[in-house]
Amino acid sequence: MNTTLKNKKNNHTHTIYDVIISGAGPVGLFLACELALAKCSVLILEKAVEAHSPLKQLPFGIRGLSAPTIEALYRRGLLQELEIHKHLKNPHQNAVQGPRRQAGHFAGIPFRDGDIDTAQWKYRLPSSTPTSLITEMEELETVLSRRAAILGVEIKRGFAITSFHQNNEGVTVQAGGQSFESKWLVGCDGSRSVVRKTGGFEFAGTEPEFTGYTAKVDILNPELLKPGRNVTPTGMYMQSQPGYLAIQDFDGGAFHGSAKPVTREHLQEVLRRVSNTNVTISTLHIASTWTDRARQATSYRNGRVLLAGDAAHIHAPLGGQGLNLGLGDAMNLGWKLAATINRKAPEGLLDSYGTERHPIGAQVLDWSRAQAAIMKPEPNARALHAIITDLINTTDGATYFAGRVWGVSTQINLDGKHPLVGCSVPNFEFEDETKIGQLMHNGQGILLDFNHNTAIRELASEYNQIDYISKTAKNQLGLCAVLIQPDGIVAWATDDLIETSELQKAMATWFWLT
Ligand SMILES: Cc1cc2nc3c(=O)[nH]c(=O)nc-3n(C[C@H](O)[C@H](O)[C@H](O)COP(=O)(O)OP(=O)(O)OC[C@H]3O[C@@H](n4cnc5c(N)ncnc54)[C@H](O)[C@@H]3O)c2cc1C
């Protein structure tokens, strides 16, 4: 809720927002939607004047979404608004169809559809949303901006946050020559986050092995380049569509660090060396660089200031995980910060954001480091590459890599007794054809009771942040009852309900007793 105060000295009125978010990237926008859904007032301050950019549009802006992100969008009724995946073929997949179709990759090593044993994912139902799909940054941001506007989020473009200070009551933010006030500030301002840099956050990690290039060019002799993703003795190159290049050059990140502009001559030299061809680039249209620098804020919170998305963690875009990781942060943080603002948060709820999401971020950073390590142009890495290639071509190997890349095997450590605790709730389909994910649009927690148990119903009635759903599902996966957090993560589950004390404990940990 906005608070409007009159400043007696200069007779100006000013608004105190619940939350200021720096950055209208996908993570800032998604977080804003989550907060506004829970009736918090949100101001987004965005540096860029213009929402559109060629780097956010296809083909540069192509982004792979994994299972947790797809589920998050579906659970808020946003998935159907994404259109691009319905008509665009994933250019990262090869032309082969059927069981040998490439389903994803690790360090450029493909895993195949036919090798993945989905039966190993015991809690994934046929009614689940897809494990992966492609979108475009700009499309995603457009969909999220539209939702944010509907929910009453205020977005000010051309307002780069330059500094802020906080005290026990709130935060004062300087942006675009003006001052803004809020109870909380969340830095979603990307990899070079000003909020992180000026907010006293330690950013620990490892330095890069390579410079990555993304470029649109005209090539005189494109037939010299092989199709698909090519790991070579000096790096990696890929031509996703004619003229659209992704290159990795193991220069220790030197070129990216030099901040020199990418010229046609430079890119041609890199491409010739990495592809070991005499390829000629006649025109360079646009190019950007990136690295595999992997760093993570050691804490995601400093008082009333929090970090999410690339502001909290950076790593190579290999395997497309950064956006998915950031949206996972937003989904986790949104309901917890809202409950804190609305004075409905049990002790420690907000701090669970960092303790839960930091380890997930650390896993992704290591995943990216492991890929950089085995792509290196050196004999040790080649040997590891050969072993991973063998493993990824086995059923267990392909299933493991798919589970990690698609986020299907992601589990937050919530110390639960049931194996489902900390996992995304299966998309149970009820007898009336509705699915649990469709009942989560309002951002409430859910207590799902398959056995119509009176004790459970009474318990649920004591918590006004929880919707009690007592329905029979077509496939209940042997479960009797499930407590679901607003972000879709299972907080508690039982196959065999004997008494409700464990459920009572879980409810009090995550929700406010009214
Ligand atoms: C080539 C490439 C391919 C990728 N592919 C994938 C993929 O397939 N899948 C995937 O999951 N991830 C992928 N990623 C990573 C993904 O793009 C990022 O992780 C994601 O964009 C992070 O979102 P964000 O909102 O945290 O930050 P950003 O998208 O960087 O947004 C930050 C916003 O903050 C604004 N800002 C910056 N400074 C300030 C300031 N001082 N004040 C106010 N606003 C500010 C910026 O203008 C920007 O709008 C890829 C990245 C690259 C480079």
The ligand as an SDF file (V2000), in Angstrom:
LIG
                    3D

 53 58  0  0  0  0  0  0  0  0999 V2000
   23.9790  -14.4680  -25.1210 C   0  0  0  0  0  0  0  0  0  0  0  0
   23.1360  -14.8040  -23.9260 C   0  0  0  0  0  0  0  0  0  0  0  0
   22.2340  -15.8570  -23.9860 C   0  0  0  0  0  0  0  0  0  0  0  0
   21.4800  -16.2110  -22.8670 C   0  0  0  0  0  0  0  0  0  0  0  0
   20.6060  -17.2470  -22.9480 N   0  0  0  0  0  0  0  0  0  0  0  0
   19.8860  -17.5920  -21.8630 C   0  0  0  0  0  0  0  0  0  0  0  0
   18.9200  -18.6510  -21.9190 C   0  0  0  0  0  0  0  0  0  0  0  0
   18.7230  -19.2840  -22.9590 O   0  0  0  0  0  0  0  0  0  0  0  0
   18.2410  -18.9730  -20.7850 N   0  0  0  0  0  0  0  0  0  0  0  0
   18.4570  -18.3190  -19.6170 C   0  0  0  0  0  0  0  0  0  0  0  0
   17.8360  -18.6900  -18.5900 O   0  0  0  0  0  0  0  0  0  0  0  0
   19.3130  -17.2830  -19.5390 N   0  0  0  0  0  0  0  0  0  0  0  0
   20.0240  -16.8970  -20.6190 C   0  0  0  0  0  0  0  0  0  0  0  0
   20.8770  -15.8400  -20.5600 N   0  0  0  0  0  0  0  0  0  0  0  0
   20.9750  -15.0750  -19.2970 C   0  0  0  0  0  0  0  0  0  0  0  0
   19.8000  -14.1030  -19.1170 C   0  0  0  0  0  0  0  0  0  0  0  0
   19.6770  -13.2350  -20.2340 O   0  0  0  0  0  0  0  0  0  0  0  0
   20.0090  -13.2660  -17.8580 C   0  0  0  0  0  0  0  0  0  0  0  0
   20.3090  -14.1120  -16.7860 O   0  0  0  0  0  0  0  0  0  0  0  0
   18.7270  -12.4690  -17.5550 C   0  0  0  0  0  0  0  0  0  0  0  0
   18.5090  -11.4950  -18.5530 O   0  0  0  0  0  0  0  0  0  0  0  0
   18.8360  -11.7960  -16.1950 C   0  0  0  0  0  0  0  0  0  0  0  0
   17.6850  -11.0360  -15.9650 O   0  0  0  0  0  0  0  0  0  0  0  0
   17.7260   -9.8200  -14.9290 P   0  0  0  0  0  0  0  0  0  0  0  0
   16.3660   -9.2320  -14.9510 O   0  0  0  0  0  0  0  0  0  0  0  0
   18.2920  -10.2860  -13.6420 O   0  0  0  0  0  0  0  0  0  0  0  0
   18.7950   -8.8150  -15.5150 O   0  0  0  0  0  0  0  0  0  0  0  0
   18.7810   -8.0130  -16.9030 P   0  0  0  0  0  0  0  0  0  0  0  0
   18.0550   -8.7510  -17.9470 O   0  0  0  0  0  0  0  0  0  0  0  0
   20.1980   -7.6380  -17.1440 O   0  0  0  0  0  0  0  0  0  0  0  0
   17.9430   -6.7060  -16.5600 O   0  0  0  0  0  0  0  0  0  0  0  0
   18.4720   -5.7200  -15.7070 C   0  0  0  0  0  0  0  0  0  0  0  0
   17.7330   -4.4150  -15.9460 C   0  0  0  0  0  0  0  0  0  0  0  0
   18.2400   -3.4370  -15.0220 O   0  0  0  0  0  0  0  0  0  0  0  0
   18.4550   -2.2160  -15.7080 C   0  0  0  0  0  0  0  0  0  0  0  0
   19.4780   -1.4580  -14.9630 N   0  0  0  0  0  0  0  0  0  0  0  0
   20.8140   -1.6460  -14.9470 C   0  0  0  0  0  0  0  0  0  0  0  0
   21.3940   -0.7610  -14.1130 N   0  0  0  0  0  0  0  0  0  0  0  0
   20.4040   -0.0130  -13.5870 C   0  0  0  0  0  0  0  0  0  0  0  0
   20.3770    1.0520  -12.6500 C   0  0  0  0  0  0  0  0  0  0  0  0
   21.4870    1.5400  -12.0930 N   0  0  0  0  0  0  0  0  0  0  0  0
   19.1750    1.5950  -12.3130 N   0  0  0  0  0  0  0  0  0  0  0  0
   18.0320    1.1200  -12.8590 C   0  0  0  0  0  0  0  0  0  0  0  0
   18.0130    0.1190  -13.7800 N   0  0  0  0  0  0  0  0  0  0  0  0
   19.1840   -0.4550  -14.1100 C   0  0  0  0  0  0  0  0  0  0  0  0
   18.8870   -2.6390  -17.1040 C   0  0  0  0  0  0  0  0  0  0  0  0
   18.6980   -1.6020  -18.0380 O   0  0  0  0  0  0  0  0  0  0  0  0
   17.9760   -3.8360  -17.3470 C   0  0  0  0  0  0  0  0  0  0  0  0
   16.7470   -3.4590  -17.9050 O   0  0  0  0  0  0  0  0  0  0  0  0
   21.6300  -15.4650  -21.6660 C   0  0  0  0  0  0  0  0  0  0  0  0
   22.5170  -14.3860  -21.6130 C   0  0  0  0  0  0  0  0  0  0  0  0
   23.2660  -14.0620  -22.7240 C   0  0  0  0  0  0  0  0  0  0  0  0
   24.2370  -12.9010  -22.6430 C   0  0  0  0  0  0  0  0  0  0  0  0
  1  2  1  0
  2  3  1  0
  2 52  2  0
  3  4  2  0
  4  5  1  0
  4 50  1  0
  5  6  2  0
  6  7  1  0
  6 13  1  0
  7  8  2  0
  7  9  1  0
  9 10  1  0
 10 11  2  0
 10 12  1  0
 12 13  2  0
 13 14  1  0
 14 15  1  0
 14 50  1  0
 15 16  1  0
 16 17  1  0
 16 18  1  0
 18 19  1  0
 18 20  1  0
 20 21  1  0
 20 22  1  0
 22 23  1  0
 23 24  1  0
 24 25  2  0
 24 26  1  0
 24 27  1  0
 27 28  1  0
 28 29  2  0
 28 30  1  0
 28 31  1  0
 31 32  1  0
 32 33  1  0
 33 34  1  0
 33 48  1  0
 34 35  1  0
 35 36  1  0
 35 46  1  0
 36 37  1  0
 36 45  1  0
 37 38  2  0
 38 39  1  0
 39 40  1  0
 39 45  2  0
 40 41  1  0
 40 42  2  0
 42 43  1  0
 43 44  2  0
 44 45  1  0
 46 47  1  0
 46 48  1  0
 48 49  1  0
 50 51  2  0
 51 52  1  0
 52 53  1  0
M  END
$$$$
